[in-house]
Amino acid sequence: MEHFTTKRHFFRFYFLLVLMVLLMGGFGVFVILDFYGKWGTPDFEVGDYLLLFMGGFMLVFGIFFLIMYFRNAPIIRLHHDRISFGREAYDLKDVAVLELTGKFPFGWGISLPDEGACLTFKDGTKKYIFDMMYSNGPELKVLLERRFHNTSSPKAAIIRNFNTLRIEGEEFFKGNPFVNFRASILWIIIGAFLWHLLIVPPNHNDVFIFLALVGIVWFLILAFGTHYFGLTKDYFFVHYHYLFWKKHVYTLSNIEEVVFESPGKGPYRLRLITRDYQTKIYAASTLKTKTWLKLKKALEQMGVQVRNEAFPEG
């Protein structure tokens, strides 16, 4: 097996890490400087010690966040018979269980699990590979699968030139993109724009500019958060309600797994994992629970593995 080294993702690792550290560190320093600006002056009060505590807490949390991020994304090197996570090296023959998909604990008090892979060694040690941290994580998973299961390189699952496909009997799984809570916000913005345009013109054009900018941003949020899906005996389709000319097409035989997720208070979304472990996430805020369940049943009947992490099925 060839030598392979992971690369940390520029945006999801480095950019977010720098942004969070700057925000927490900058806030902490600002609050501490505010405390020392008041200390020893007539305006100083006992309650101002809270500023020192808050600033110190933010600095400590920033350092904790920095350490945690690097700890959860060590540089991974894969050799013929060994794998190393940072400075820790293990023999591949000691791997007892290899899980290439699933949610795993982020560690260090972070309760929300993240998608990734897990290597469990014979002594019980578990090492995680989190998808969001690495730009070439899928390639590492393919190499590990080839090493342990003697598989060949998978074909690409997404079809680029889908206009030549003969599509017959596509079953749709969709909701109403115009009558829901998120869409109603767009209608309110459009209504406010038309109100000021036709009935009560404002004194300045700043109102129009503000409403237009907010409307465009919210439209883009809706456009990329209201997917719906189609299914035939050979293909899985991802459609856009608002960007109706766009769609993604996948061959069912090259889909490794489909995951239904619920990201906090956001809309339910579908995570599609292909045979080469590439991942795409499609939010679908218009689909009702019963529609998700119908989609799950239809995919399973086509032989696609579905993992439901979004809602109970009882």
C-alpha positions as CSV (number, residue, x, y, z in Angstrom):
1,M,0.0,0.0,0.0
2,E,1.3,3.5,-0.9
3,H,2.2,6.0,1.7
4,F,-0.7,8.4,2.3
5,T,-0.9,11.6,4.4
6,T,-4.1,13.5,5.3
7,K,-4.5,17.2,4.7
8,R,-6.6,19.4,7.0
9,H,-9.5,21.2,5.3
10,F,-8.7,24.8,4.7
11,F,-12.2,26.2,5.5
12,R,-13.7,23.7,8.0
13,F,-10.4,23.4,10.0
14,Y,-8.1,26.4,9.5
15,F,-10.6,29.2,8.7
16,L,-13.1,28.2,11.4
17,L,-10.3,27.6,13.9
18,V,-8.7,31.0,13.3
19,L,-12.1,32.7,13.4
20,M,-13.2,31.2,16.7
21,V,-9.9,31.8,18.4
22,L,-9.9,35.4,17.2
23,L,-13.4,36.0,18.4
24,M,-13.0,34.4,21.8
25,G,-9.5,35.7,22.3
26,G,-10.3,39.2,21.1
27,F,-13.4,39.4,23.3
28,G,-11.4,38.1,26.3
29,V,-8.7,40.7,25.8
30,F,-11.2,43.5,25.3
31,V,-13.0,42.7,28.5
32,I,-9.8,42.4,30.6
33,L,-8.5,45.7,29.2
34,D,-11.9,47.3,30.2
35,F,-11.4,45.9,33.7
36,Y,-7.9,47.3,34.1
37,G,-9.1,50.6,32.7
38,K,-11.6,50.9,35.6
39,W,-9.4,49.4,38.3
40,G,-8.1,52.0,40.7
41,T,-10.4,54.7,39.6
42,P,-13.5,56.2,41.4
43,D,-15.7,54.4,38.9
44,F,-14.5,51.0,39.9
45,E,-17.0,48.8,41.6
46,V,-16.8,45.3,43.1
47,G,-19.0,44.0,40.4
48,D,-16.3,44.9,37.8
49,Y,-14.4,41.8,38.9
50,L,-16.9,39.9,36.9
51,L,-15.2,41.5,33.8
52,L,-11.9,40.0,34.8
53,F,-13.6,36.6,35.3
54,M,-15.4,36.7,31.9
55,G,-12.3,37.8,30.1
56,G,-10.2,35.1,31.7
57,F,-12.8,32.5,31.0
58,M,-13.0,33.4,27.3
59,L,-9.2,33.2,27.0
60,V,-9.1,29.8,28.6
61,F,-11.9,28.6,26.5
62,G,-10.1,29.9,23.4
63,I,-7.0,27.9,24.3
64,F,-9.2,24.8,25.1
65,F,-10.9,25.1,21.7
66,L,-7.5,25.4,19.9
67,I,-6.2,22.3,21.7
68,M,-9.4,20.3,21.1
69,Y,-9.5,21.1,17.4
70,F,-5.9,20.0,16.8
71,R,-6.4,16.9,19.1
72,N,-9.4,15.8,17.0
73,A,-7.6,16.3,13.7
74,P,-4.1,14.9,13.9
75,I,-2.1,14.4,10.8
76,I,-2.8,10.8,9.8
77,R,-0.2,8.8,7.9
78,L,-1.0,5.4,6.3
79,H,1.8,3.0,5.4
80,H,1.8,-0.6,4.2
81,D,1.3,-2.1,7.6
82,R,1.0,0.8,10.0
83,I,-1.1,3.9,10.6
84,S,-0.2,6.9,12.7
85,F,-2.3,9.6,14.3
86,G,0.1,12.4,15.0
87,R,2.9,10.8,17.1
88,E,0.9,7.7,17.9
89,A,1.5,4.7,15.6
90,Y,-0.4,1.4,15.4
91,D,0.0,-1.8,13.5
92,L,-2.9,-2.4,11.0
93,K,-2.9,-6.1,12.0
94,D,-4.1,-5.0,15.4
95,V,-7.3,-3.4,14.1
96,A,-10.2,-5.4,15.4
97,V,-13.1,-3.4,14.0
98,L,-13.2,-0.9,11.1
99,E,-16.2,1.4,10.8
100,L,-16.0,3.7,7.8
101,T,-19.3,5.6,8.4
102,G,-21.2,6.6,11.5
103,K,-21.4,9.3,14.1
104,F,-18.7,9.3,16.7
105,P,-18.1,11.5,19.9
106,F,-16.0,14.6,19.3
107,G,-14.6,14.3,22.8
108,W,-13.5,16.8,25.5
109,G,-17.0,17.6,26.6
110,I,-18.5,18.2,23.2
111,S,-21.6,16.0,23.3
112,L,-22.6,16.4,19.6
113,P,-21.2,13.5,17.6
114,D,-19.8,14.1,14.2
115,E,-19.7,11.9,11.0
116,G,-16.5,10.0,10.4
117,A,-14.7,6.7,10.7
118,C,-13.5,4.7,13.7
119,L,-10.7,2.2,14.1
120,T,-11.0,0.0,17.2
121,F,-7.8,-1.9,18.1
122,K,-7.6,-5.2,19.9
123,D,-6.6,-3.5,23.1
124,G,-9.8,-1.4,23.0
125,T,-8.2,1.8,21.8
126,K,-10.5,3.8,19.5
127,K,-9.1,6.3,16.9
128,Y,-11.5,8.6,15.0
129,I,-11.3,10.2,11.6
130,F,-13.8,13.1,11.4
131,D,-15.0,13.9,7.9
132,M,-15.2,17.6,8.4
133,M,-11.6,18.0,9.4
134,Y,-9.8,16.6,6.3
135,S,-10.0,17.6,2.6
136,N,-8.8,14.1,1.5
137,G,-10.5,12.0,4.1
138,P,-12.6,10.0,1.5
139,E,-9.3,8.9,-0.1
140,L,-8.1,7.6,3.2
141,K,-11.3,5.6,3.8
142,V,-11.0,4.0,0.3
143,L,-7.4,2.9,1.1
144,L,-8.5,1.5,4.4
145,E,-11.4,-0.4,2.9
146,R,-9.1,-1.7,0.2
147,R,-6.6,-2.8,2.8
148,F,-9.1,-4.7,5.0
149,H,-11.7,-5.8,2.6
150,N,-9.7,-6.2,-0.6
151,T,-12.0,-4.0,-2.6
152,S,-11.4,-2.3,-6.0
153,S,-11.5,1.4,-6.5
154,P,-15.2,2.5,-6.7
155,K,-16.7,4.4,-9.6
156,A,-18.0,7.9,-9.3
157,A,-21.6,7.9,-8.1
158,I,-22.7,11.3,-9.3
159,I,-23.6,11.6,-13.0
160,R,-22.5,14.8,-14.7
161,N,-24.1,14.5,-18.1
162,F,-27.6,13.4,-17.0
163,N,-29.5,15.0,-19.9
164,T,-28.9,11.8,-22.0
165,L,-30.5,9.5,-19.4
166,R,-33.8,7.8,-20.1
167,I,-35.8,8.5,-17.0
168,E,-38.9,6.5,-16.5
169,G,-41.3,6.2,-13.6
170,E,-39.6,8.8,-11.3
171,E,-41.3,8.9,-7.9
172,F,-41.0,12.3,-6.1
173,F,-40.6,13.0,-2.4
174,K,-41.4,16.7,-1.9
175,G,-43.3,19.2,0.1
176,N,-44.8,22.7,-0.6
177,P,-42.0,25.3,-1.1
178,F,-44.4,28.2,-0.8
179,V,-46.5,27.5,2.3
180,N,-44.2,26.9,5.3
181,F,-42.6,29.0,8.0
182,R,-39.4,29.8,6.2
183,A,-41.1,30.7,3.0
184,S,-43.5,33.0,4.9
185,I,-40.5,35.1,6.0
186,L,-39.7,35.7,2.3
187,W,-43.3,36.7,1.6
188,I,-43.1,39.2,4.5
189,I,-40.0,40.7,3.1
190,I,-41.5,40.9,-0.4
191,G,-44.7,42.4,1.1
192,A,-42.8,45.0,3.0
193,F,-40.8,45.9,-0.2
194,L,-44.1,46.3,-2.2
195,W,-45.7,48.3,0.6
196,H,-43.0,50.9,0.6
197,L,-42.9,50.8,-3.2
198,L,-46.6,51.2,-4.0
199,I,-48.4,52.6,-0.9
200,V,-46.0,54.3,1.6
201,P,-42.8,55.4,-0.2
202,P,-40.0,56.0,2.2
203,N,-38.0,59.2,2.5
204,H,-34.8,57.4,1.6
205,N,-33.8,54.6,-0.8
206,D,-31.9,52.9,2.0
207,V,-35.1,51.0,3.0
208,F,-35.4,49.5,-0.5
209,I,-31.7,48.6,-0.5
210,F,-31.9,47.0,2.9
211,L,-35.1,45.0,2.1
212,A,-33.6,43.9,-1.3
213,L,-30.4,42.6,0.3
214,V,-32.3,40.8,3.1
215,G,-34.6,39.3,0.5
216,I,-31.7,38.1,-1.7
217,V,-29.9,36.5,1.3
218,W,-33.1,34.8,2.5
219,F,-33.9,33.6,-1.0
220,L,-30.5,31.9,-1.2
221,I,-31.0,30.3,2.2
222,L,-34.3,28.9,0.9
223,A,-32.9,27.9,-2.4
224,F,-30.2,25.7,-0.8
225,G,-32.4,24.5,2.1
226,T,-35.5,23.3,0.2
227,H,-34.3,20.3,-1.8
228,Y,-36.6,17.5,-2.8
229,F,-35.8,14.0,-4.1
230,G,-36.7,11.6,-6.9
231,L,-36.2,7.9,-7.2
232,T,-36.3,5.4,-10.1
233,K,-35.1,1.8,-10.2
234,D,-31.6,2.9,-11.1
235,Y,-31.1,6.5,-10.0
236,F,-31.5,8.8,-7.1
237,F,-32.3,12.5,-7.9
238,V,-31.8,15.6,-5.9
239,H,-33.9,18.6,-7.1
240,Y,-34.1,22.2,-6.1
241,H,-37.5,23.8,-5.6
242,Y,-36.4,27.4,-6.4
243,L,-33.4,26.7,-8.6
244,F,-35.5,24.4,-10.8
245,W,-32.9,24.0,-13.5
246,K,-30.4,22.4,-11.1
247,K,-30.4,18.8,-10.1
248,H,-27.9,16.1,-9.0
249,V,-28.2,12.5,-10.2
250,Y,-26.7,9.4,-8.5
251,T,-26.6,5.8,-9.5
252,L,-28.2,3.7,-6.7
253,S,-25.5,1.0,-7.1
254,N,-22.8,3.5,-6.1
255,I,-24.4,4.9,-3.0
256,E,-22.9,3.6,0.2
257,E,-25.4,5.0,2.6
258,V,-28.0,7.7,3.1
259,V,-28.3,9.4,6.5
260,F,-31.3,11.5,7.7
261,E,-30.0,14.1,10.1
262,S,-31.4,16.8,12.4
263,P,-28.8,19.6,12.9
264,G,-30.1,21.3,16.0
265,K,-33.0,23.5,15.3
266,G,-32.3,23.5,11.6
267,P,-34.4,21.6,8.9
268,Y,-34.0,17.9,8.5
269,R,-31.3,17.1,5.9
270,L,-30.1,14.2,3.9
271,R,-26.4,13.2,3.9
272,L,-25.5,11.1,0.9
273,I,-22.4,9.0,1.1
274,T,-21.1,7.4,-2.1
275,R,-19.0,4.2,-2.5
276,D,-15.9,6.4,-2.7
277,Y,-16.9,8.0,0.6
278,Q,-17.6,11.4,-0.9
279,T,-20.3,13.2,1.1
280,K,-23.0,15.6,0.0
281,I,-25.6,17.2,2.4
282,Y,-29.0,18.3,1.2
283,A,-31.3,20.2,3.5
284,A,-35.0,19.6,2.8
285,S,-37.1,21.9,5.0
286,T,-40.4,21.3,3.1
287,L,-40.5,17.5,3.6
288,K,-42.8,16.3,6.4
289,T,-41.9,13.3,8.6
290,K,-44.2,11.0,6.8
291,T,-42.5,11.9,3.5
292,W,-39.1,11.2,5.0
293,L,-40.4,7.8,6.1
294,K,-41.7,7.0,2.7
295,L,-38.4,7.9,1.2
296,K,-36.6,5.7,3.7
297,K,-38.8,2.7,2.8
298,A,-38.4,3.3,-0.9
299,L,-34.6,3.5,-0.7
300,E,-34.4,0.4,1.4
301,Q,-36.5,-1.5,-1.1
302,M,-33.9,-0.5,-3.7
303,G,-31.2,-2.0,-1.5
304,V,-29.8,1.4,-0.2
305,Q,-28.8,1.4,3.4
306,V,-30.5,4.2,5.3
307,R,-29.6,5.5,8.8
308,N,-32.2,7.6,10.5
309,E,-30.8,10.0,13.1
310,A,-33.4,12.7,12.7
311,F,-36.7,11.5,14.2
312,P,-38.3,8.5,15.9
313,E,-40.1,6.1,13.6
314,G,-42.7,4.7,16.0
